[in-house]
Amino acid sequence: MLTKHYKWLLVGFAALAASCSKEPNGKVDAGADADDRPNILIIVADDLGYSDLGSFGGEIETPNLDELANNGVRMVNFHVAPTCSPTRAMLLTGVDNHIAGLGNMLEERAPNQAEQPGYEGYLNDRVVSLPQILNDQGYATFLSGKWHLGLTDETGPTVQGFEKSFSMLQGGASHFNDMAPIYAEDPDNVPKAKYREDGQLLDELPPEFEFSSQFYVDKMIDYIESDSESGRPFFAYLSFTAPHWPLQAPEDVIDKYKGRYDDGYEALQKTRLLAQQGLGIVPEEAGLGALEVDAVPWSELDDQQKKISARSMEIYAAMVDNMDAETGRLIRYLKDKNLLNNTLVLFLSDNGAEGHDMEGLWNPQEFPAAYKWIMESHDFSLDGMGGENSYVLYGPGWGGAAAPAMQGYKAFPTEGGTRSAAFVHFPKEFNGGVLAHHLMHVKDITPTILDLVGVERPGDSYRGRPIEPITGLSVLPVWRGQVSVAGASDRMLGTELFGKRAIRHRNWKIVHMPEPHGTGDWQLYDLDTDLGEANDLAAEQPEKLTEMVELWDRYAEENNVILPDWVSGY
């Protein structure tokens, strides 16, 4: 393996020597000779739950992703931000989201955060993106799918190093061809969802766009094929919008799951916990996470409510199933073109499962116009659910079941909100069938890939502009089957979004959330014995609590965390 590693280094040095640019981080000439550095394919699922894939304990049919996961390294203690755009900012830069420009989601930015460094709502010029670095080092770079890191020409994928891109710019949209947005405030003036291809904003989607997952894979295959004669390795970012709400799926796939969830979310949670324990993903002694505080016990729902709820989960499962089938189509293409053997495939979800229901997400008191438009403009009939004009979320019961031993879901800093189903597949370099329990973070991906392909991390400047240093760790030793990573044993991982915050150090974690999901004060947990964050030790261990709060203060200062001004005590 060392021989291959240094071979890739020599390729990079040769390309640098051929460069016409005199800048230390300048663009190199890829040259005419074939380049045997590995291709990189990053696949991101949107709001996928921790246990949804079969290889992570789920019952949804995901054979293509499972084959990759089971023959790769499953990272079962891999953490992301509580929501999508902050995660994506860290994924593509290796820098904390509060520095990279997504300290808060643009849609939720508080008045006191606006105009502050790190809260621009797009990747700012103080970071350099992984596709930019790799493109400058001779890689072809492609994006197909969700962007959510900038809406304008100046903040789109083209500016961040993607040679070719088809991107859905916002946080979500209809999965069909209608370009319906996820919200509108004026029912007489409903904006179209924003899509951009190679910098050009689209007025209409092409007719080939039948469903989001299908079209994003079509585009990615087209991009890779179009560059196949160049001899360059590729960096491909396939960013699905599935299974993000509104939950929609092809009807024939939904039909596969009819009746599968009639026993309810508590039954599913128990089944998935047993499966995860059997796979070794969570300890055998891990208990069942408590029913989410905003979920109604299944037994208390009436028959019609059960039918609607079960149907929601059927649609969700169909979205995941369809995403897996489309991924399989891309993997078969890579196999047919003899590319897969030299392609690292990395898969992750951008946050925990989305467990909000309609009133929780679009509170009619806070968002009266958006709530009114949603409720009056969509088909909420049982037969219409999952179709082009439907608007479905599956709620906290199913969201909680998605991380069966844990607490919380998307938007919360608890384990259920930040622990992601993630794996890496590259049998040429990594042994398969490995469960990696090492604590890893989405910030680690950029430095790890740079390490793998033999590209040095940028220093304090890039192309003549100052940049923030990459703070993620290279976890390449873990992927290669080694026991430890330099700096990992004592690492501190912090997260904050919407004022909800947490810090992790070794087995200890503190969480700060308002009622009813928290206490409005710091809570202390020992994750070695309490994966479900159910036993608050703050009163019993005040010294440990003080120590952890000091770590939080350090993290917040180092990463320019600005709590939104609606947080009490700011």
C-alpha positions in Angstrom: 0.0 0.0 0.0 2.9 2.4 0.7 4.1 1.8 -2.9 0.8 3.0 -4.3 0.7 5.9 -2.0 4.1 7.2 -3.1 3.3 6.5 -6.7 0.4 8.9 -6.4 2.7 11.4 -4.7 5.1 11.2 -7.7 2.2 11.8 -10.1 1.2 14.9 -8.2 4.8 16.2 -8.1 5.2 15.6 -11.8 2.1 17.6 -12.5 3.3 20.4 -10.3 6.6 20.5 -12.2 4.8 20.8 -15.5 2.7 23.7 -14.2 3.0 27.1 -15.9 1.7 28.8 -12.7 4.3 30.1 -10.3 1.8 30.2 -7.4 2.3 27.5 -4.8 -1.3 26.6 -5.0 -1.8 27.2 -8.7 -3.6 25.1 -11.3 -1.5 22.3 -12.9 -1.5 20.9 -16.4 -3.1 17.4 -16.2 -1.0 16.3 -19.1 -1.8 13.8 -21.8 -0.6 10.6 -20.0 -3.1 8.5 -18.1 -3.2 9.4 -14.4 -3.6 6.4 -12.1 -4.5 8.4 -8.9 -7.9 7.2 -7.5 -11.2 8.5 -8.6 -13.3 9.9 -5.8 -17.1 9.5 -5.6 -18.9 11.1 -2.7 -22.6 10.2 -2.3 -24.7 12.2 0.1 -28.2 11.2 1.1 -30.4 14.0 2.4 -32.0 13.3 5.8 -31.4 9.6 5.8 -31.8 7.9 9.2 -29.0 6.1 11.0 -30.6 2.6 10.7 -32.4 2.9 7.3 -29.9 0.9 5.2 -29.9 -2.8 5.5 -26.2 -2.8 6.3 -27.0 -0.5 9.3 -30.0 -2.5 10.6 -32.9 -1.5 8.4 -35.5 -3.4 6.6 -35.7 -1.1 3.5 -34.4 -2.9 0.4 -31.0 -1.3 -0.2 -28.9 -4.1 -1.8 -26.6 -1.9 -3.8 -25.5 0.4 -1.0 -25.3 -2.7 1.3 -22.9 -4.4 -1.0 -20.6 -1.4 -1.0 -20.9 -1.0 2.8 -20.4 -4.7 3.6 -17.4 -4.8 1.4 -16.0 -1.6 2.8 -15.5 0.2 6.1 -18.7 1.1 8.0 -18.0 4.2 10.2 -20.6 3.6 12.9 -19.5 6.6 15.1 -19.4 9.2 12.3 -20.8 12.6 13.1 -22.2 15.5 11.1 -24.0 18.8 11.8 -27.6 18.7 12.9 -28.8 19.9 9.5 -27.7 19.8 5.9 -25.9 23.0 4.7 -23.6 23.2 7.7 -22.6 19.5 7.1 -22.0 20.1 3.5 -19.8 23.2 4.2 -17.6 21.0 6.5 -17.6 18.1 4.1 -16.2 20.1 1.2 -13.7 22.2 3.2 -12.5 20.4 6.4 -13.3 23.6 8.3 -15.9 24.1 11.0 -19.2 25.5 9.6 -19.1 28.5 11.8 -16.0 29.6 10.1 -16.7 28.4 6.6 -19.9 30.5 6.1 -22.7 28.3 7.4 -22.6 29.2 11.1 -26.4 29.0 10.7 -28.5 28.0 7.8 -29.2 31.0 5.6 -32.9 30.4 5.9 -32.7 30.5 9.7 -30.1 33.2 10.3 -30.8 35.4 13.3 -30.6 39.2 13.1 -27.5 39.3 15.3 -25.7 36.7 13.0 -26.4 38.5 9.7 -23.3 40.2 8.2 -21.0 38.4 10.7 -18.0 36.5 9.4 -18.8 32.8 9.2 -22.5 33.5 8.8 -22.6 34.5 5.2 -25.0 31.7 4.2 -22.5 30.4 1.5 -19.0 29.1 1.4 -16.9 32.2 2.0 -13.6 33.2 0.6 -11.7 32.3 3.8 -11.9 28.6 2.9 -10.9 26.6 -0.1 -13.0 23.7 -1.3 -11.9 20.1 -1.9 -13.1 20.2 -5.5 -11.1 23.4 -6.1 -7.9 21.8 -4.7 -8.4 18.6 -6.7 -9.3 20.4 -9.9 -6.1 22.5 -9.5 -4.2 19.2 -9.2 -5.5 17.7 -12.4 -8.8 16.1 -11.4 -12.0 16.4 -13.4 -14.7 17.7 -11.0 -18.4 17.0 -11.2 -21.5 17.8 -9.1 -25.0 16.5 -9.6 -27.7 17.2 -7.1 -28.2 19.4 -4.1 -25.9 22.4 -3.5 -27.4 24.5 -0.7 -24.1 26.4 -0.3 -25.0 29.6 -2.2 -27.8 30.8 -4.4 -26.0 33.3 -6.7 -23.6 33.1 -9.7 -20.8 34.2 -7.4 -21.5 31.5 -4.8 -22.5 28.5 -6.9 -20.7 25.2 -7.7 -18.7 26.7 -10.6 -16.9 29.1 -8.4 -16.0 26.3 -6.0 -14.1 24.3 -8.5 -16.7 22.1 -10.2 -16.1 22.0 -14.0 -19.5 20.6 -14.7 -22.5 20.8 -12.4 -26.3 20.3 -12.3 -27.4 21.7 -9.0 -30.6 22.2 -7.0 -29.5 25.4 -5.2 -31.9 25.5 -2.2 -32.6 23.2 0.7 -35.3 21.2 -1.0 -37.9 21.1 -3.7 -40.4 18.7 -5.3 -38.8 15.5 -6.5 -40.7 15.6 -9.7 -40.4 17.8 -12.8 -42.7 20.6 -11.7 -40.0 22.8 -9.9 -42.4 23.3 -7.0 -40.6 24.9 -4.0 -40.8 23.7 -0.5 -42.5 26.8 0.7 -44.1 30.0 -0.6 -45.5 33.0 1.2 -47.8 34.3 -1.5 -50.1 31.8 -3.1 -50.5 34.1 -6.1 -46.8 34.4 -6.7 -45.2 31.0 -6.1 -41.5 31.0 -7.0 -39.9 28.1 -8.9 -37.3 26.0 -7.2 -33.8 27.2 -8.3 -31.7 24.9 -10.5 -28.5 25.8 -12.1 -26.5 24.0 -14.8 -22.8 25.1 -15.2 -23.7 28.5 -13.9 -26.9 29.0 -15.9 -30.1 29.4 -13.9 -32.8 27.2 -15.5 -36.4 28.4 -16.3 -37.6 24.8 -16.8 -36.3 21.3 -16.0 -35.5 19.1 -19.0 -38.1 16.5 -19.9 -35.6 13.7 -19.0 -36.0 14.9 -15.3 -38.7 12.4 -14.2 -37.6 12.0 -10.6 -34.7 13.6 -8.7 -32.6 10.6 -7.9 -32.9 9.2 -11.4 -31.9 12.5 -13.1 -29.0 13.2 -10.8 -27.5 9.8 -11.6 -28.2 10.3 -15.3 -26.2 13.6 -15.2 -23.4 12.1 -13.2 -23.0 9.3 -15.7 -23.0 11.8 -18.6 -20.3 13.9 -16.9 -18.0 11.0 -16.2 -18.5 9.6 -19.7 -17.9 13.0 -21.4 -14.4 13.2 -19.8 -13.5 9.5 -20.2 -10.9 10.2 -22.9 -9.0 12.8 -21.0 -7.0 10.4 -18.9 -7.8 12.4 -15.7 -9.1 11.0 -12.5 -12.4 12.4 -11.4 -13.9 13.8 -8.3 -17.7 13.2 -8.4 -20.1 14.6 -5.8 -23.5 12.9 -6.1 -25.8 14.9 -3.8 -29.2 13.3 -3.6 -32.2 15.3 -2.4 -33.8 12.0 -1.3 -35.2 11.2 1.2 -35.7 14.9 2.1 -39.3 16.1 2.4 -41.7 16.5 0.7 -41.8 12.7 0.8 -42.5 11.6 -2.8 -41.6 8.5 -4.8 -42.5 6.6 -8.0 -45.8 4.8 -7.4 -44.6 1.3 -8.3 -41.8 1.6 -5.6 -44.3 2.8 -3.0 -46.5 -0.2 -3.7 -43.6 -2.5 -2.7 -43.9 -1.3 0.9 -47.7 -1.4 1.3 -48.6 -2.8 4.7 -45.0 -3.1 6.0 -45.4 -0.5 8.7 -48.8 -1.1 9.9 -47.5 -2.1 13.4 -46.2 1.4 14.0 -43.0 3.2 14.8 -42.4 1.6 18.3 -42.4 -1.8 16.7 -40.0 -0.7 14.0 -37.7 0.8 16.6 -37.5 -2.4 18.5 -36.8 -4.5 15.4 -34.1 -2.1 14.2 -32.4 -2.0 17.6 -32.2 -5.8 17.6 -30.8 -5.7 14.1 -28.2 -3.1 15.0 -27.1 -5.0 18.1 -26.8 -8.2 16.0 -24.6 -6.4 13.5 -22.4 -4.9 16.2 -23.3 -1.4 15.3 -24.5 -0.6 18.8 -23.5 -2.5 22.0 -25.7 -5.4 23.0 -26.4 -3.6 26.3 -27.7 -0.4 24.5 -31.3 0.3 25.5 -34.2 1.4 23.4 -34.3 5.2 23.0 -37.2 6.9 24.6 -40.2 7.7 22.5 -39.6 11.3 21.2 -41.4 13.9 23.4 -43.4 15.2 20.5 -44.5 11.8 19.3 -47.9 10.3 20.1 -47.8 6.6 21.1 -49.0 4.4 18.3 -51.7 2.9 20.4 -53.2 6.3 20.9 -53.7 7.1 17.2 -57.1 6.4 15.7 -57.4 4.1 12.6 -57.2 6.9 10.1 -54.2 8.5 11.7 -52.5 5.1 11.7 -53.2 4.7 8.0 -51.8 8.1 7.1 -48.7 7.6 9.3 -48.0 4.1 8.0 -48.4 5.4 4.4 -45.9 8.2 5.1 -43.3 5.6 6.2 -44.1 3.5 3.1 -43.3 6.6 0.9 -40.2 7.3 2.8 -39.0 3.7 2.4 -39.7 3.9 -1.3 -37.5 7.0 -1.6 -34.6 5.2 0.0 -35.2 2.1 -2.1 -35.3 4.2 -5.3 -32.1 6.1 -4.3 -30.4 2.8 -3.7 -31.5 1.5 -7.2 -30.2 4.6 -8.9 -26.9 4.4 -7.0 -26.7 0.8 -8.2 -27.1 2.0 -11.8 -24.1 4.3 -11.4 -22.0 1.6 -9.8 -22.8 -0.8 -12.6 -21.7 1.9 -15.1 -18.4 2.3 -13.3 -17.9 -1.5 -13.3 -18.7 -1.7 -17.0 -16.1 1.0 -17.7 -13.5 -0.7 -15.5 -13.5 2.4 -13.3 -14.8 1.0 -10.0 -11.6 -0.8 -9.0 -9.8 2.6 -8.9 -12.7 4.6 -7.4 -13.1 5.4 -3.7 -16.8 5.5 -2.9 -17.8 7.4 0.2 -21.4 7.5 1.4 -22.9 9.5 4.2 -26.2 11.1 5.3 -26.0 14.9 6.0 -27.8 14.7 9.3 -30.2 12.5 11.3 -33.6 11.6 10.1 -36.1 14.4 9.7 -38.6 13.9 12.5 -40.6 17.0 12.4 -44.3 16.9 11.5 -46.1 19.6 9.6 -46.9 21.8 12.6 -43.4 21.3 14.1 -41.7 22.3 10.9 -44.1 25.0 9.7 -45.6 26.2 12.9 -48.7 28.2 11.8 -48.1 30.9 14.4 -44.5 31.5 13.2 -45.0 30.8 9.5 -48.7 31.5 8.8 -48.4 32.3 5.1 -46.2 29.3 4.3 -48.4 27.0 6.3 -51.5 28.3 4.6 -49.9 27.8 1.1 -48.8 24.3 1.9 -52.2 23.2 3.4 -54.3 24.8 0.6 -52.1 24.0 -2.4 -51.4 20.3 -2.0 -53.2 16.9 -2.1 -53.4 15.5 1.4 -55.7 12.6 0.5 -54.5 9.1 1.3 -54.5 8.0 -2.3 -52.6 11.2 -3.3 -49.8 10.9 -0.8 -46.4 10.6 -2.4 -47.5 11.9 -5.7 -46.4 15.1 -7.5 -48.7 17.5 -5.7 -48.5 16.0 -2.3 -46.6 17.3 0.8 -45.7 14.6 3.3 -43.5 14.5 6.3 -43.4 11.3 8.5 -43.1 12.8 11.9 -41.2 12.3 15.2 -42.3 8.7 15.8 -40.7 7.4 12.6 -37.8 9.9 13.0 -37.0 8.6 16.4 -37.2 5.0 15.3 -34.5 5.7 12.7 -31.9 5.9 15.4 -33.4 3.2 17.7 -30.8 3.3 20.5 -30.5 7.1 20.5 -32.4 10.3 21.2 -33.4 13.1 18.8 -33.5 13.6 15.1 -32.5 16.3 12.5 -31.9 19.8 14.0 -30.9 18.4 17.4 -27.3 18.0 18.7 -28.2 14.6 20.4 -26.8 11.4 18.9 -29.9 10.8 16.8 -29.5 14.2 15.1 -25.8 14.0 14.4 -24.7 10.4 14.0 -24.7 9.5 10.3 -24.9 6.2 8.4 -21.5 6.4 6.6 -19.1 4.0 4.9 -16.2 4.0 2.5 -15.6 1.4 -0.2 -12.2 1.0 -1.9 -11.0 -2.7 -1.8 -7.9 -1.7 -3.7 -6.7 -0.1 -0.5 -9.0 -1.0 2.4 -10.1 -4.3 3.8 -13.9 -5.0 3.5 -16.3 -6.1 6.2 -14.9 -3.7 8.8 -16.9 -1.9 11.5 -15.0 1.2 12.6 -16.1 2.5 16.0 -13.6 5.3 16.0 -15.0 8.8 16.6 -14.9 10.5 13.3 -16.4 13.7 11.9 -17.5 15.1 8.5 -14.6 17.6 8.8 -12.2 14.7 8.4 -13.2 13.8 4.9 -11.4 16.6 3.0 -8.0 16.1 4.8 -8.4 12.3 4.4 -9.0 12.4 0.7 -6.1 14.8 0.2 -3.9 12.4 2.2 -5.1 9.5 0.1 -4.3 11.1 -3.3 -1.0 12.6 -2.2 -2.0 16.3 -2.1 -0.6 18.5 0.7 -3.1 20.5 2.7 -3.2 24.2 1.8 -1.4 26.4 4.3 -2.6 29.8 5.4 -3.1 31.0 1.9 -4.4 29.7 -1.5 -4.0 31.4 -4.8 -2.8 34.5 -3.1 -5.6 34.9 -0.6 -5.6 34.1 3.1 -7.5 31.0 4.2 -8.5 29.3 7.4 -6.6 26.1 8.2 -8.3 22.7 7.8 -9.1 21.4 11.3 -10.4 17.9 10.4 -8.1 14.9 11.0 -7.0 12.5 8.3 -8.6 9.2 9.2 -6.9 7.3 6.5 -5.2 5.1 9.1 -8.6 3.9 10.2 -9.8 3.2 6.7 -6.6 1.2 6.2 -7.3 -0.9 9.3 -4.8 0.7 11.7 -5.8 1.2 15.3 -5.3 4.9 16.0 -5.3 8.3 14.4 -2.9 11.0 15.5 -4.7 13.5 17.7 -7.9 11.5 17.8 -7.7 10.1 21.3 -8.1 13.6 22.9 -10.1 15.3 20.3 -12.9 17.7 21.1 -16.0 17.8 18.8 -18.4 20.7 19.2 -21.7 21.5 17.4 -24.2 24.3 17.5 -27.3 25.2 15.5 -30.3 27.3 16.3 -28.7 27.8 19.8 -28.9 24.1 20.5 -25.4 22.9 21.3 -23.2 20.1 22.4 -19.6 19.2 23.0 -18.0 15.7 22.9 -14.8 14.7 24.6 -13.9 11.0 24.7 -16.9 9.2 26.2 -18.4 12.4 27.7 -20.9 14.7 26.2 -22.8 17.8 27.3 -26.0 19.0 25.6 -27.8 22.3 25.9 -31.4 22.4 24.5 -34.6 24.2 25.5 -37.7 22.5 26.8 -39.3 20.1 26.0 -36.4 18.3 24.4 -33.9 19.5 27.0 -33.9 21.4 30.3 -32.7 24.8 29.2 -29.4 24.1 30.9 -26.4 21.9 30.3 -26.9 18.2 30.7 -24.1 15.7 31.1 -24.0 12.1 29.6 -21.5 9.2 29.6 -22.0 7.7 26.2 -20.2 4.6 27.1 -23.1 3.5 29.3 -25.8 5.8 28.0 -26.0 6.0 24.3 -29.6 7.2 24.5 -28.7 10.3 26.6 -31.3 9.4 29.1 -29.4 9.7 32.4 -28.3 13.3 33.1 -25.2 13.2 35.4 -24.9 17.0 35.7 -26.0 17.1 39.4 -23.9 14.0 40.3 -20.7 15.1 38.7 -20.4 18.9 38.9 -16.6 18.9 38.4 -16.9 16.9 35.1 -19.7 19.3 34.0 -17.5 22.3 34.7 -14.7 20.7 32.8 -16.9 20.1 29.8 -18.5 23.5 29.8 -14.9 25.0 29.7 -14.3 22.9 26.6 -17.5 24.3 25.1 -16.4 27.8 25.8 -13.1 27.1 24.1 -14.7 25.6 21.1 -17.1 28.5 20.8 -14.3 31.0 21.0 -12.1 29.2 18.5 -14.9 28.8 16.0 -16.6 32.2 16.3 -19.9 30.7 17.5 -22.6 33.4 17.7 -25.7 32.2 19.5 -28.8 33.5 17.9 -30.3 36.5 19.8 -33.5 34.6 20.6 -31.5 32.3 22.9 -32.0 33.2 26.6 -28.9 34.6 28.3 -27.1 35.5 25.1 
